[in-house]
Amino acid sequence: MKLITFTHEGRTRIGIADGDEAVDLSSAAPDLPTRMVEFLEAGDAGLDAARRALESGAGRLPLGGVKLEAPVPRPPEFLGVGLNYRDHIEESGMGTPEFLVVFNKQSSCVTGPTDPIHRPRVSTAIDYEGELALVIGKPARHVPKERAHEVIAGYTVVNDVSVRDWQFKAPTMTLGKSFETHGPMGPWIVTPDEIGDPHALELRTWVNGEERQHSNTKNLVFDCFDVIETLSTVWTLAPGTVISTGTPGGVGMAMKPPKFLVAGDAVRIEVDGVGWIENRVIEEPA
């Protein structure tokens, strides 16, 4: 299934993308929650109810007539993994980490799959990072790698937009990763049964039609299951938590000379089997 958060006629709720239609779960399964985090908290029972609603044929809307929002508009946690593709490590001039590099993106930075990205007033060093992200579907603590797939609700596409000068003002990187609108996400959460192996997916990023990044998730230093094993050793990962797994080489900062984003640029990121997001850069509104 492709789980969506969408707005139609001024009301935002969750549903399922099915071909060129959106299944409105608030209509097809009115007992289900209408927000994604609460839906994921319902666990397997919620997913089963959604599958029955999909099969019922009820609550159908034209997909083109709804606005897709970030599938998890306000995740309980939004985490990123740094230096997790070898070609990005090389272009960054860093050594391969021996342990997982994790940073926080404030959940207020999340925006939709086609919403604009703000170029902040305080910096001209705004950069793109195309990434595969996983969404936690069950409370997860002390999950061994071989069972990590059991707690994943699905996968989505993220642009880990980075304000480079602010990113390096502090060692945690959070400031430069958390400007508002700097977490485009979507277009949906694709459940694992539709993905198969998450570590065999092509990932591409284009800026104004020019391909800047092209890699495969097989090249992750720490794969999705490694990440869950490590993080769940420390704290309980809550349903709805989004973990973006890192970006491959080709970021603007590493180009010679650097090519940072400016107003008018369009960034498109595609992960095979998951989908695509495309966001245009605008100047930060007053």
N, C-alpha and C positions, 0 to 999 in steps of 0.2 A: 504493500500500500504506500501511497504518497500522502502523508498527513500534512494538512495545510492550516494556516490561520489566514482568514480572508475577511475583507470588508465588502458588504453589499447593502445598498440603500441605507448607508449611515450606521450600520450595526456590524461589529466585528465578532466573529465566532470561529470555530474550528470545523474542519471537514476533510474530505478526501478528494484528491484530484484523480479523475478516472477518464483517461482520454481527453476529449475536449469538453468535459463536464466537471463541475464541482458538486460533490455530494454534501449538502448542508446537514451536518449531524444534529444541529439543534432542531431540525425538522424531522429527519429520518430516525433519530434516536434521542428523543427529548430528555430522557433520564440521564444522559451523559453530561459531564461538565462542558462548558462552552469556552474554556481557556485551556491552552495546551498543557501547561504544567499540571493542573488539576487532572486533566485527562490521563497524562502519563502516570500520575500517582495512583490512578485506578488499576494499573497493572494489566495483567492478562485478561481480566474480566472486561476492562474497557476496550481493549483491542478486539476481543471476540465480539463485543456488541457493535463495534465499528464495522467489522467484517460482515455481520448480519445486515447492517444498514446498507452497506455497499451492494449486497446481493438483492436487497428488497426493491431497488429501483426508486425509492422514495427520495424526496428532497433534492432533486436534480436542478442545477442551474448551469447556464453556459459558462465555461471557465473564462472565456474572454470577457464576460460581463461582470467579473468580480475583480477586486484589487487584492493581489497576493501580498500579505504582510510577512515580516520575519516569522518563521514557523514557531519560534519561541521568543515572543517579543520582549519579555523580561525574565531571562533565565535566572535561577537562584545563584548560579555562578557561571562566569564566562572566562574560561582559561585558555591560554595559548602555550604552545610548545616552541621553544626557540632552538635554532641551529639543529634542525632535524632532517635535513637533506645534505648529502656530502657536497654537492656542487654549490649550495648556498653557503656552507661552511667555508669552502675554498674562496669564494668571491668576497666573503666577509673578512678574510685574513685571520680566522680564528682556528683553534684546534678542535678536533672532534671531541665533544663532551663525553666523559666517562659515565656521567649520570644525567638523568633527565633535567633539562632546563625548562622551568615552568614560570609563567608570569600571569598576572591577572589583568583582564580587560573589564572595566566597570560595565555592568549590564545596561547602564543608561546609554552606552554607545551603540546599542543594537538598532539597526534600521532594516528596511525591507529590501527585497531582491532587485528592485528597480528604482529605489528612492535615491535622491541626490546625496553626494558626499560633500561636506563642507570643507573648503580650504580655509583653515583657521587664520584669524587676523595676526596671530603671534608668530607665524612661521611660514616659510616658503619651501620647507623640506618635507612635503607630504609624499608618501610612497604607498605602493600597492603590495600585497602579498596574497597570492591565490592559494587557497588551502582546502583540504578535506577536513570536515569536522564531524565528530560523533556526538550523539545526544544520549545521555543516560536515561534509562527507562525504569530502573528499579533501584531502591536504596542499596548502595554497594560499599561494603567494608571488608577488608582483607580478602579481596577477590584474587585468586591465583590466575596466572596468565591463561591457563588452559580453560578457564571458565569465564573469562572476561566477556566473551561474546554473549553470554546469557543476560548481561545487564545493559546491553546497548539497545535502545529503542530504534535507532536508525542513524542515517548519515545525511549531511547537508553540505552546502558550499558556503565558504566564508571568505571575505576579503579582510584580512587582518591589516587594515589601514594603519600606517605608522607615521607619526610625526618625528622624523629622525633626530632633530636637535633636542627635542624634549624627551625622546626615548632614552638618550644617554645622559640626561641631567641627573638621574638617580639610578643606582644599580638594579632596582626592581623592574625598571622599564614601564611601569604602570602608567605614568603620566603621559608618555608618548604613544601609548596604545589605547587610550580611553577617551579621546576627544569625542564629543557628540557626533553621531552619524558615522563613526569610524569602525562600525562592526556590521557591514552589510551581510545578510544571511538569507539563504533560501535555495530554491524557491519553495522547497518542502522538505520534510523528513522522509527519506526512503527507507522502509523497513528492511532489516537484514536479509530476509528471504528473497528480496528482489535484487540484492547487491551480489550475493555470493561472497567471494573473497574480496575484502576491502583493501587488500594489499596487492591488487593487480588492476588499478584504475588509472587511466590516462588523465593528466591534469594539464590544462592550458590556460594562459592568461594573455589577453590582447589589450593594448592601449591604442585607441583610435584605429583599430583594425590591424595593427602591427603586433605580431606574436612576440611576446617578451619572455614567457615562461612555458616550458614544455617538459614534463617529467612523468613519472609513474609512481604510484604509492608504494610499489615494491622497493623503492629507494629510500624509504624512511629509515633513519638510524634506530629510533625507538618506535615500534609499530603501535597501532591502536590498543592492542591487548597489553603490551608493555606499559603503556601510559596508565591504563586502568589499574593494573597490578600495583604500580608504584604509588599513585595518588590514593588509592583506597587503603593502603597501608597506614596512611597518616590520618585521614578523616573519612567520614561517610559521604560519598557522592550522592547527591539527591536527584530524584527524577527531574528531568528538565535541564540539568547541568549540560552546558555546551563546552566541548573541548576541541579546540582547533589544533590540528596535529603538526603544523609547521609548513613552511614554504620552500619550494625549490629555488635554484639559481635563476637569475634574470631580473632581480629587483632593480628599480631605478637608481638607487643609491650606489650600486656597484658598477654602473655604466661609466664610461670615460668619454666625455664628462658626464656627471650624474644627470639623469633625466627625471626630475621630480614632476609631480602632477600639477597642472594649472587649470584654472577655470575653463570649462569647455571640453576637457578630456573625458573620454568614455572608457571605462575599464570593464571588460567582459572576462569572466572566469567560468570555466566549464570543467566539470569532472564527469567522465564517462559513466553512465549508469545512474548518476545522481541528478544532474541538471546544470543549469547555468544561472548566473546573476549578471546584471549589467547596470552599472551606476555611473551617472555623469557628475563631474566635479563642478561645484559652483562656489562662488565666494561666500564665506560665512555671512548669513543675514545679519542685519543690524539688531 
